[in-house]
Amino acid sequence: MRRTVVEGNAPGGRAASSLGLVKPFVRRYSSRLIGGLLALLTVDLLQLGIPRLVKRAVDLLAHGTASQLALAQSAVAIFLLALGIAGCRFVWRYLILGFSRLVERDLRDDFFKHLLTLDRPFFQKKPVGAIMALATNDLAAVQLAGGMGLVASVDAAIMGTAALGCMAYISPRLTLIAVLPMPLLALLTKILSARLHRRFLKVQEQFSHLTECARSTIASIRLLKAYTQEKSQAEVFDRLGRQYQQDNIRLARVHGTLFPISGLVGNTSLLLVIFFGGRLVITGVITVGDFVAFISYLYLLTWPMMAVGWVTNLFQRGVTSLTRLDEVMRATPTLEDAPQPVAFPPGPTEISLRNLHFHYEGQEQPALAGVSCVIGAGEIVGLVGRSGSGKSTLCHLLARQYPVADGEIFLNGIDVNRLSLDAVRERVGYVPQDVLLFSDTVAANIGFGNPAASQEQIETAARICRIHQEILGFSEGYQTRIGEKGVKLSGGQRQRIALARAILLDRPLLIIDDSLSAVDLETEQEIIAGLADYLPGRTCLIVSHRIAPLRDAARIMVLEEGRLLAQGKHAELLGTSPFYRTMYHQQQMLYREKDL
């Protein structure tokens, strides 16, 4: 076992380590990447040839030796180079941008698969909206960095180096003059890149808050309308949106500074070249053709200078987003399989709790304290207690949603920490207190855990849960779509469909965690009675805040403040447990008042 851990270092170290996320994809698609880079290199080399052809034509014109044939040959050569550039540009765009999309796809798949390995404690800390932002906005930033960002950086490096070389070939002194303003751009980029990282991180975090607000608002729309909170919720969303806008503007200020400065540096270089290069032409040090070619190469160098700001922005966004993704990818589940798990013995399941203790993270009081009991194989046991007494916590632990210490929970005499998680969970039919249904048909929801189930089996499970007749009354029966989270159903209908889903799994251990609270007392009693035909040979733990439906259980366990106060049959507890007796009489009086 181990607790959820999110590793982190200094920003630079975290950024470097987060690049490990994409290394496998670089190796996987290396042939595509190499092919795209070779096509990009070819484009740059072909571009370098055009100024040479222009130089030749200009020198011929300047010396008065130009002919129509010579000029036509230069024009045709330039046209052929342009065709080659266009073709190679298509190739590199197809290969490299395709590479970035493949990386995005595979990284998204890995991210989603990793999310499925994480358990309840992680999702209690990480809002759904934040996860959605990572899977959309942050992945898009990584894709841009791995696509256009990679292209622009490689292109700028190759073109910049080659252009400088060609310029130096024409005139080393003029080249030195042309690059004098460039250190200013390098210094500014270094200063602003750190700000870009911080401000883009703030933007992404605010986008997560905005997404979570939108998600929670839509999920609770009925409650908002019932409490007439539409205006206040709109104000909350507007406030988050304005903050997101302000954060983007602050980011744009940094980003917007890089582009004008890059352009200023490029134009300053051009100014110096025209002034000093013109003097070199006048004095005959270089020819007019050399001067025109030098300016052409300077234009080719201007793009790398302009690209510095854009590439820095793209890479800072990509690295920031990759770091945020890496934080989740480094999170580890709180539960792990034993190195050599023991095989789960077949047959009915016996549960043994031995001095079970459990604390939720951040809470001082234990949720369970020293609980010890045995639930025999095939036994139906009720679990009652006030809210917060630890009933649901016990269900969560039995369903292996939280880690427990060694030697506290045993199934068929084997410590659960020696059994694989899948082996335990595959034997448990769990109906949680918070019912979750999918926006699908009734039949699909009941058959979720058993896609191969026949219609007859689905209907049998529905009959046990006393929901079959109501389903037949729906517009399309079992093929009726129930909406997001079963919005078209009543609370009792949702609970009974969820129970039918667990029953259809046909597992040796059934845990019903107060998931019939929305049905009336009589229906709950009928359902529990109807389970009798299903339960023989199966162990069943039924949590209920109402005692009456559990009166016929083989045994009732009473929890209070995380401790097992008493256990026994209903009649026994009435005589031996004052707490249970008081609870029962209070409920009886409450039901009588309702009847009146």
N, C-alpha and C positions, 0 to 999 in steps of 0.2 A: 504494500500500500504506500501511497505517497500523496501529499496534498497538492492541489493545483498550484503550479509555479509559473510565473511569467518572468523570464530572465531579461535583464537589461543592463547596459553598461553606459559609458559616456556616449553622447550622440554620435561621435565619429566611429567609435568601436561598434556601436549598435548598427550603424549604417553599413559598415564593412561586413559584419556577420550576417546581416539580413540579405546580402547579395547571394549567400549560399542557397537561398530559396530558388533562384533562377539558374544556378549553375547546372543542375541536371538537364534543364530544357535546352541550354546552350549546347551541351554535348549531344543531346538527342536530335537536335535539328542543325547540327554543325554543317552538314553538306549544303543545306539551304542557305545558311548564313554566309558561308564561305563563297558560294556562288553569287549571292547578292553583293557581297563586298568586292568581288572581282569585277562584277559589272559596274559597280560604282567607281572603282579604280580606272576602268576603261573609259568611262565618261569623263573623268577628270583629265586623263591623258589626252583624249581627243580634244577637249576644250583648250588645252595648252597649245595645240597645233594651229588653231585658228589665228591667234595673233601673229604667228610666224608667217602665215600666208598673207595676212594683211600687210605686215612689214615689207614683204617682198614686192607686193603690188605698189605700195606707196613709194618705195625706193625707185622702182622702175619709172613711176610717174615723175618723181622729183628729178631724176637724171635725164628725163626726156627719152628714155629708151623703151617705153611701154608700147606694146602692140595689142591689137584686138585679140589675137590668139593667146598671148601670155595672160592678159586679164581674164579671158574666158576660162583658161586653165585654172587660174586661181579661184574663180567663182565656182567652177565645177568641184574643185577639191574642197572648198568650204561647204558646198551643198552636201557632198558625200560625208564629210565629217559630221554635219548637222544630222543627217540621217542615222549615222552610227550612234550619235549621242542620244537621239530620240529612242532608238531601239534598245540601247543599253539601259536607258532610264526606265523604260517599261519593265525590263528584266529585274533591275534592282528593286523597283517598287513592289513588283509581284513577290519577289523572294523575301526581301527584308521586312516589308510591312506584313506579309503573310506570316513570317517568323514571329513577329510581335503578337499577332492574333492567336497563333498556336500556343505561344507562351501564356497569353492571357487565359485561353481556354483551359490549358492544363493546370495552371496555377489556381484557377477558380475551382476546378475539379478537386485538386488536392486540398484546397481550403475547405470545401464543403465536406469532403470525406473526413478531414480532421475534426471538423465540428461534430460529426456524428460519433466520434470517439470520446468526446468530452461529456461530462456528466453534470448532474444537477447543480453542484456548487458553482461551477463556472458560469452557467447561465443565470444564476442568481446575482452575479456581480456584473455581467456584461449585458446591457440592454439589447433587445432585439434590433432596435433602430440602429445602434452602433454597428452591429454585425452586418446589417443590410448595407450600410454606408461603405463598409470595407469591401463587400462583395460587388459593389457597383462603382462608386466614385473612385475609391482607391485603386481598384484593379484597372480602371480606365487610365489613371495617371501612370501606372506601371507600364501599361501597353504603349502609351505615347512615348515614354522614355525609351522603351525597348524598340520602338519603331522609328518615328521621325527623329527622336533624340539621338539614337544610335547613328542613323544616317547622317544627320547634320554634323555630329561631332567627328565622325570618320571623314566625311567629305571636307569639313573645314580643316582638319589636320593635313589631309593629303593635298588639297588644293592650296592651302596656305604655304606648305613646305615647297611644293612644286613651283608656285608662282614666285616665291622669294628666290628660288634657285634660278629661274629664268630671268628675273629682274637683275639678280647679281651678275648673271652672264653678260647682260647688256651693259650694266654700269654698277660696280660695287659701291662707288661713292654715292650715287643717287639712291641706291637701295637703302643705304644706311640712313640717309636723310628721310626717306619715306617712312621708315619704321620708328623714327624718333618718338612720335606720340603714343606708340603702342604700349609702353610700360604703364602709362596712366590707365589704360583700359584694363590691364591685368590686375593692377592694384585695386581699382574700383570693383572689379568682379569678385575679388577675394573678400572685400569688405561686405559687399551686398549679398553674397551667397549664403552667409550665416543668417542674415535677416530673412532671406527668402525661405530658408528651412523652418525657422521659428514661426513665421507668419503663415506659411502654408499648413504647418501642423495645426495651428489655431483654426484655420479655415476648415480643415478636415474634421476636427473635433466638433466644431460648431455645426457642420453639416450632419454629423451623427446625432447631435441633440435635436436638430430640426426633423430629421427622419424619424427618430423615436417619438417625437411629439405627434407627427402626422400618423404614425402607426397606432399609437395608443388612443388617439382621438377617434380614428375610424373604428378601432376594435371596441370602443366604449360609447359609440354614437347613441345608442338607445338610452344609456344612463345620462349622457349629457343633455339629451332632449327632455328626459323625464325631470331633470333638475333645472331645466331652462338655463344651461350654462354655455350655450352656443357662443354668446357674445364674449364672455370671459375667456373661453378657450381660443376663440379667434384672436383675442388680444395677446394671449400667451404665444400663439403661433406667429403673430405679427412681430412681437418683440424678439423672438428668436430669429425670424427672418431679417429683421433690421440689423441685428447683431452680426448675422452671417454676411449681410451686405457690407457692413462697415469693415469686417475682417477682410473681405475680398478687396475693398478699396485700399486698405492699408497694404495688402499684398501687391495690388496693382501699382501703388506708388513706387515700390521697390523695383518691380518688374519693368515699369515704365521708365525708370531712370536708366536702366541698362541699355535699352534700345537707342534713345537719343544720344547717349554718350558714345555708343558704338558708331553711330552714324557721324557724329562730330569728329571722332578720331579718324574715320575713313576719309571724310572730306578735308580734314586738316592735312592728311598725308597727300591728298590730291593737289591741294593748294601748294604745298612745298615742292611737289614734283613738277608742277607747271612752271613755278618760278625758277627753281634751280635747273630743271631739265631743259627749259627753254634756253637758258644761258648756255648749256652744254651744246645744244643744237647750233646756236649762233656762232659759238667758237669752234664748231666742227668736231667736237669730241665724240659726239654720237650723231647718227643720221636722223633725218625726219622719220624714216621708217622705224628706227630704233625707238624714237620718242613715242610714236603712236603705239608700237607694240608694248612699250613699258607701261603706258597708261592703261592699255588693255589688260596687262597682267595685274596692274594695281586694282582694276575693277574686279578681277577675279579674286584678289586678296581682300577686297572690301567685304565680300560675302562671309569669309571666315571671321572677320572682325565683327560684322553685324550678328553673326551666328553665335558669338560668345554669349551674349545676353540671353538669346532664345534657348540655346542648349543648356546653359546654366539653370534657367528656369525649369525646363523640362526635366532635367536630371534631379534637381532639388525636389521637385514635386514627386518624381518617381521614387527616389530614395526615401523620402519621408513616408510615402504611402507603403512602400515595401517594408519599412521599419514597423509601421502600424500593423501590417499583416503578419509580420514575423512575431510580434508580441503574442498574437493569438496562436500561431503555429507552434510556438514554444510552450504554450500552456499544456500541461499534462493532466490526465484524468486523476481524480482522487482515488480511483479504484483500479487495481491491476490484477491480472491473473497471477497465480502462484507460478514459480518457474517450472514446476512439474505438477500440474494439477491432478488431483485424485479423481477417478471416474465416479460419477454419481450413480449409486446403486438404483436399480429399477424398482418399481412398486410404489405404494403409498408413501407419503412424506411425513415424517415425524419432526416436529420443531422442538428444540430444547434451548431455553435461554438460561444462561448461567451468570448471574450477577452482572447483567447488561447495563453498561453506562454509556451515555452519549451526550456530547455538548455540540451545539451549533457554534460555528465560528463567530467570535465577537460577542457571545452571550456568556454571562457568568454562571447563571443557574443552569443545571443540567436538564436536558429535555427528558432523559430517562436516568434513573438512579437505582442501581442494584435490583433490576427486575430479573426474577428467576421463576421459571415455570416450564412445564412440558405440555405440548399440544400433541396428543397422540395421533398416529396415522389414521386417517379416516374420520377424525373427530371434528364436530362442528362446534366452534367456540365463539361466543359473543364477547365483544370488548366495549365497555361503556366507561364514561367519565366525563367530567366537565370539559369545556373548551380549554385547550392548552395543557391538558393533562398528559399528553404524550402518545395518544392513540395513533395519530397519523405518522408520527415519528417512527413508531414501532413498525407500521406498515411499510414505510420507506426503507427501513433497514432490512426487513425480510425480503423486499423486492430488489435489494442490492443497489440502492440509489446513493447510499452514503457508506463510507468505510466504517468498519467496527474493529475493535481490538481483537487479537487472537483469543480464542477460548471463551467467547461470550455467546455466539450463536452457532448452534449445531443443527444440521439437517441429516436425519438418519444416522446420527452419531458422528458425523464428520464436520469438522470446523469449516464454516463457509469460506474462510480465507484459504483453505486448501482445495476448494472447488473452483472451476473456471466460472467466470461471470455468466457466459452464455449458457453453461449447463444449469446454473441456478435459475436464470431468468426464463429459460425455455420450459421450466417446470412450474412457473408461476403464472396464473391468470390474475392480473391486477387491475382493479377498477378504482382509480384514484378519486379523491374527493372533488377535485376540479375536473369535470368531464370535458374531454376534448373530442370534437367531431370535425370531420373534414367537409369541405364544400363539394359534396358528391351525393350519390344516391343513398337511400337507406340501406339497400342491399350491400353496397360497397363499403359502407361504414361498419356494418355488422361483420362482414367477411374480411375486414382489413388484415387481421392477423392470420387468416387462413384463406388465401385467394382461391384455393382449389375447392372450397366448400360448395356443395350443391345448394340449389334453391330450397330443397326440402330441409337440409340441415340448418340453413339460415332461418327458415320459418320455425323450426323446432326450438331453436334458441330464443326466438322472439316470443313464442308461446310460453316458455318457462318464465319469461320476464313480464308476462301479461301486457305485451305491446302489440301482438300480432293483429288483433282486431282493429286497433287504432291505425296501424299501418295500412291495412286494407281500405280504410276510409280516406286515405290520402288521394290526391288527384290521380296519381299514377302508381299507387301501391308501393311496392318495394323499389320501384324505379324512380320514385319522387326525389328530386334534388332538394336538399335541406338547407342550402345556403351556407354562408361562412359561419363556422362554429355551430351549425345547427340552428341558425337564427329563426328559421321558420317553425321550430318546435318549441313546445313548452319545456320548462326545466325538468319535469318528471319524465317526459318523453325522451329527452336527451340522456338522462341517467339510465333509463331502462334499455335504450339502444346500446349504450356503452357496456352495460352489464351483459347484454346478449353477445356482444363482441367477445368479452372475456370467456363466457360459457362456451362459445363456439371453438375456442382454442383447445378445449378438452384436455386441460392440464391437471396434474395431481394436486396442486395447491391453489386454492382460490382465495384471494384477499379482496374483500369488499369494504372500502374505506369510506364509510358514511356516504355512500353514493346512491342512497335511496331517500335522502333527506327531503327531496322536492316532491315526493309522492305522498299521498295521504296514508294514514296509519293502516287502514284496512288493506289497501293495495300492497303496502310493504309487507304486511303479514301474509298475504296471499303469495307474494313472490318468494318469500323465505320458505313458506310451506311448499311451494312448487319446486324449490331447489332440492327437496328431499329425494325426488326420483333421479336427479342428476348427480347428487353428491356421494352416494355410496361408493366407498373406496377412495374418496378424495378428502383431503384435509381442507377445512374452510374456516377462515377467520372473518367474522362479520362485525364491523364497527358501526355503531348506531348511537345517535344521541337520544334515541327513544328506547326505553327498556322493554316495553310491551311486546314488540315483535320478536324479542330474543328469549321470551319465557320458556320456550320449548327447546332451547339449545342444550346440548349435552353439558356445557359448562359456560359460565359467564365470568369474565375477569374484569375487575374494577380498578381503574387507574386514577390516581390523584397526585398532581404535582410530580409526575414522572415515576411514581412508586406504585407497585402492585399492592393495593390495600387488602383485597379479598378476592376469592374465587370459589366457585361452586355453582350448584343449580339455583334457579330463581328462588324456590321455596327456602332453600338453605340460607341464602344471602339475606332474605327478609328477616330471618331470625338471628343471624350472626353478625351482620354488618349494618351498624346504625347509619353509616354514610349512604350505603346502597338503599336502605329502607327509606331514608329521607328523600333521596332522589326519586325513587319510585312513587312515593305518595305525592310529591310536588307535581310530577308529571300527570298523575291521575287527576288531581284537582284541576290542573290546567286544561286537560281534555274535557272534563265535565263543564268547565266554564265556557269552553268553545261550543259545546253542544247546546248549552243554554242560549 
